[in-house]
Amino acid sequence: AWYQRRVLSSGINAEYGGAPGDPGIPGPKGKTLDSQYTQIQVYAFHSQQNEPITCPSGMNKIREGYSFVYFDTDRSTGHGVPLNREGSCMEKFSPQPVFECDDEDCEVKGDDNSIWMTINLPQGEAATLYYPQGNMKVYPKDPAIDQSDEILQYISRCTVCESPSTVFAIHSWTSTPPDCPDKWEQLWIGYSFILEKDRGGGVALELMGHGSCLKHFSTMMTVKCDRDGAEDAPTCNFASDRNDVVYVRAMDVEMGEYVSALESEAYAGRCAVCRRIVDIQV
């Protein structure tokens, strides 16, 4: 019959639609950087002092350690760890943290060495007068000549933290620190650091990583440890003649071909470390 209606299995009238319903209730807020579902990031922070740094507010401490830069083998095939990565914060200090293997055996080779970040050189101080000089013995067979405790006083400490938002560095390439973008807060300002190297190895920093923005400027920032042949025991030396530190140059400052280490801070490019603002903590 004309009045018969075709009804779907769901019970909805398919031939004669009713009047449109009222608008629905708005849905919940999406999962964004401002929500509790933010992806957790893990970062290392280095104090450049002999005390661990405190995690920035809103972050949670995972562990503490010693600031590790890179290791080098007797073939000068080194490998570094960017300073913003968790692997740059070693839980324990060791002058020779690696060993080499071939198809027959494995050994700790005498010329394998490790490079660690030193504490900051105070402004106006000469490196040769501030840091210990010569080969310092680490964990020798004779405890009476062990200088490990003294060495550790000059090695930077670090902290691994988990963060609810992203942290990154921004560089001005001038002598003036840059501002953080909107919706980002500043954690610190510093100096634009690109490369630390010694002998055949080194570590280049990702300029977006906060490890490329050092709070403290220093022309000498590492100590090299290896097994000294004469001593037949691990030693550390703060005055390697193959050490180089490379900073971004401030393009707005006229610079001669040579500048003394004590005056060089004014010529380094400046940077800022920024964190995305969120309303939660971890």
C-alpha positions in Angstrom: 0.0 0.0 0.0 1.0 3.6 -0.6 1.3 4.1 3.1 3.7 1.2 3.6 7.1 2.2 4.6 10.4 0.5 3.9 12.2 0.1 7.3 15.8 -0.7 7.6 17.1 -3.4 9.9 18.2 -0.6 12.2 14.6 0.6 12.5 15.3 3.9 10.8 12.8 5.1 8.3 14.6 5.2 4.9 11.9 6.6 2.8 10.5 9.3 4.9 13.2 11.2 6.9 12.3 13.0 10.1 13.2 16.6 11.0 17.0 17.3 11.6 18.0 16.7 15.2 19.6 19.3 17.5 23.4 19.9 17.3 25.4 17.4 19.4 27.4 18.2 22.4 31.0 19.2 21.6 33.6 16.4 21.9 36.5 16.4 24.4 39.7 18.3 23.8 42.1 16.5 21.5 45.3 14.9 22.7 47.9 17.6 22.2 51.1 19.0 23.8 48.9 20.3 26.6 47.4 16.9 27.5 48.4 14.1 29.9 49.2 12.0 26.8 52.3 14.0 25.8 55.1 11.8 24.7 57.9 11.6 27.3 61.4 12.8 26.1 64.7 11.7 27.9 67.6 14.2 28.0 71.0 14.5 29.6 72.0 17.8 31.2 75.6 18.6 32.1 76.5 20.9 35.0 80.2 21.7 33.9 80.7 21.5 37.7 81.7 18.6 40.0 78.1 18.4 41.4 75.2 17.0 39.4 72.8 19.5 37.9 69.1 19.7 39.0 66.5 18.7 36.4 64.5 21.7 35.1 61.2 22.2 36.8 58.5 19.9 35.7 61.0 17.2 34.8 61.8 14.0 36.7 65.3 12.8 37.5 66.2 9.3 36.3 69.8 9.1 37.4 73.1 10.9 37.8 76.6 10.3 36.3 79.8 11.7 34.8 79.9 13.8 31.6 81.3 11.5 28.8 82.3 13.0 25.5 83.8 10.2 23.4 86.2 7.3 23.2 89.0 6.6 20.7 90.8 3.4 19.7 94.4 2.8 18.9 93.4 3.1 15.2 92.1 6.6 15.7 88.5 5.5 15.0 86.7 7.4 17.7 83.0 7.7 18.4 81.3 10.5 20.3 78.0 11.0 22.0 76.0 14.3 21.6 75.8 16.0 24.9 72.0 16.1 24.9 71.7 12.3 24.6 71.3 10.1 27.6 74.4 8.1 26.6 76.7 11.1 27.3 76.0 10.7 31.0 77.9 7.6 32.2 76.8 6.3 35.5 80.3 5.3 36.5 83.7 6.8 35.6 86.2 4.6 33.9 89.5 5.6 32.2 89.1 2.8 29.7 85.4 1.9 29.3 85.8 -0.2 26.1 87.7 -3.2 24.8 88.4 -4.5 21.3 87.8 -7.9 19.8 88.9 -9.7 16.7 88.2 -13.3 15.6 90.6 -14.8 18.1 90.5 -12.7 21.4 89.5 -9.5 23.1 91.7 -7.0 25.0 91.9 -3.6 26.6 94.5 -2.0 24.4 96.9 0.5 25.9 96.3 3.2 23.4 92.5 3.1 23.7 91.4 6.3 25.4 88.3 8.0 26.7 87.5 11.7 26.8 85.5 13.3 29.6 84.1 16.8 30.0 86.0 18.8 32.7 84.4 21.3 35.1 84.3 24.9 33.9 87.5 26.9 33.8 86.8 30.0 36.0 86.9 33.3 34.1 90.3 34.8 34.0 92.1 31.6 35.0 94.8 30.0 32.9 94.1 26.3 32.2 97.7 25.3 32.9 97.4 26.8 36.4 93.9 25.6 37.2 93.9 22.0 36.1 96.3 19.3 37.4 99.3 18.8 35.2 101.0 15.6 33.9 99.7 12.1 33.9 97.6 11.3 36.9 97.2 7.7 37.9 93.8 6.1 38.1 93.1 2.9 40.0 96.8 1.7 40.0 97.9 -1.5 41.7 99.4 0.5 44.5 96.6 2.4 46.3 99.2 4.8 47.8 99.7 6.5 44.4 96.0 6.5 43.4 94.9 10.0 42.2 91.3 9.0 41.3 89.6 11.2 43.9 91.5 14.2 42.7 90.7 13.6 39.1 87.0 13.2 39.8 87.0 16.7 41.4 87.7 18.1 37.9 85.2 16.0 35.9 81.8 17.4 35.1 78.7 15.7 36.5 75.4 15.2 34.8 71.8 14.2 35.3 69.4 12.3 33.0 65.9 13.7 33.1 62.5 12.8 31.6 60.6 15.7 30.2 56.9 16.0 29.2 57.8 18.3 26.2 60.5 18.9 23.7 63.7 20.8 24.5 65.9 22.4 21.8 68.6 25.0 21.2 68.3 28.1 19.0 71.5 30.0 17.9 71.7 33.7 17.0 75.2 33.5 15.3 75.8 36.9 17.0 77.0 38.1 20.4 73.4 38.5 21.6 71.4 35.5 22.9 68.2 34.8 20.9 64.7 34.8 22.2 62.6 31.6 22.4 59.6 31.4 20.1 56.0 31.9 21.3 54.7 29.1 23.5 58.3 28.1 24.5 60.1 29.1 27.7 63.8 29.7 28.2 65.8 27.3 30.3 69.2 29.0 29.9 71.4 31.1 27.6 74.9 30.0 26.6 77.6 29.7 24.0 77.2 27.9 20.6 79.4 24.9 20.7 80.0 22.7 17.6 82.9 20.3 18.0 85.2 18.8 20.6 88.1 16.6 19.2 91.3 15.0 20.2 93.7 13.0 18.0 91.6 11.2 15.3 88.2 11.3 17.0 85.7 13.8 18.2 82.1 14.6 18.6 80.1 17.1 16.5 77.0 18.5 18.1 73.6 18.8 16.5 72.8 22.5 16.6 69.2 21.8 17.4 70.2 19.7 20.5 70.6 21.6 23.8 74.1 20.0 24.2 75.3 22.5 21.6 74.5 25.4 23.9 77.0 25.4 26.8 76.1 27.4 29.9 79.8 28.2 30.6 82.4 29.1 28.0 85.8 27.4 28.2 88.6 27.0 25.7 89.7 23.7 27.4 86.8 21.4 28.4 88.1 17.8 28.3 90.4 15.4 30.0 91.9 12.4 28.2 92.4 9.0 29.9 94.3 6.0 28.6 96.8 3.4 29.7 100.2 5.0 29.9 103.0 2.7 28.6 105.6 3.8 31.1 103.2 3.4 34.1 101.4 0.3 32.8 98.3 1.7 34.6 95.5 4.0 33.5 96.3 7.7 33.6 94.4 10.9 32.9 95.9 14.1 31.4 94.2 17.5 31.4 96.7 19.0 28.9 96.4 17.0 25.7 98.3 18.8 22.9 95.7 17.4 20.3 92.7 18.9 22.0 90.5 21.3 20.1 87.2 23.0 21.0 85.2 24.6 18.2 82.6 27.3 18.8 80.3 29.2 16.5 81.7 32.6 15.7 79.7 35.7 16.5 79.3 37.3 13.1 78.7 40.8 14.4 82.1 41.0 16.2 85.2 41.8 14.2 87.8 39.1 15.0 91.5 39.0 14.1 93.3 35.8 13.0 94.5 35.0 16.5 92.8 35.8 19.8 94.1 34.8 23.2 92.2 32.2 25.1 91.5 34.6 28.0 89.8 37.1 25.6 88.0 34.6 23.3 84.6 34.5 25.1 83.5 37.8 23.5 83.8 36.3 20.0 81.6 33.2 20.6 78.1 33.0 19.2 75.3 33.0 21.7 72.4 30.6 22.1 69.3 29.8 24.1 67.8 26.5 25.2 64.0 26.5 25.0 61.3 24.2 26.2 57.7 23.8 24.9 55.3 25.1 27.6 52.9 22.4 28.9 50.6 22.3 31.9 51.7 18.9 33.3 54.6 17.4 35.1 56.1 13.9 35.0 
